[in-house]
């Protein structure tokens, strides 16, 4: 997600929260009154994914000017075209005659899927390939099917990765993991505590609580010790579960993750004493993510080091890690050289102009170029195999500072 970053004042946020009640907020309050303060991961899960009232369950626009944020897909079909070309390269690297699958999770309105499929349809090698979308919501899957329409590449929908036998191919997600429910923790100078959610006078607020979740205790133990306290940050166990399940779904192939995030030491920098958790509504930044659950987007940057380590535990190796700027430079290099060659013979065509406008938005450091990171994982492939998108990437091992 890429946002226009203006913000509400704290007073406006409180007034909005007190004056605005909804059914989901009432359900969350009831749970807190029954069982006490809830984990932020549970709160975020309800706010975003409640099957009826969750933010991602609603029919209202989320992407574009009428929604709450912009994405890479918002610049037009160029993003899908570039990814499709990278997938062709990855299948060439895979070097198999197996029936190959491309599987996307977090397809949202399926515009990226539509763009990728259209681009792949022009590729002679794509005969026999399949495109799969993981979508737990039946209603959302129906909307995606209608949007994608008829395709020359067989396209299928499933509700979970576990429904497929291990396959050869590619699993990818674009801006999925930053929206998976995360835990909040805070170091008070002596020890880490969990930051939970309670309600007081109808208003949700944070409260410290001893950490009880064994997996959270284990992951917190891997964080760099904070030099400044109090220090609050996020720990996202769901991202680790997701990449493990993705690795198990692959017999042989690649996992490509595109998202907001940093290597561990950068994410947990002393400069980020409040973490990266933030909400967005109508392109405005909200520092109070507890207001209006189900109506605002909630996101937190992901720990690419922890994700790579979790993937390694399931037999994957890191093949590349870079930012979008460098990815786009490598991935589009051949196409840019071809445009340069053709321009020498005359003025640019409308299609070439469209490509260059979108490309500038995707790769420019002041827009999307440094906001997004790309992590490529491989299973059952040579460690040196990576497509041109990682041509200008640094060595991922020292960048991610991976541990056993």
Helices and strands as residue ranges (DSSP letters): E 6-7, H 10-19, H 23-35, E 38-39, H 40-49, G 55-57, G 72-75, H 78-94, E 101-105, H 111-121, G 124-126, E 130-134, H 138-148, E 154-158, G 161-163, E 167-174, G 177-179, E 183-187, E 192-200, E 203-209, H 214-220, E 231-235, H 237-249, E 250-259, E 261-262, H 264-267, E 278-281, E 284-286, E 297-299, E 302-303, H 304-312, E 317-323, H 324-331, H 333-343, H 350-363, E 373-379, G 388-390, H 396-400
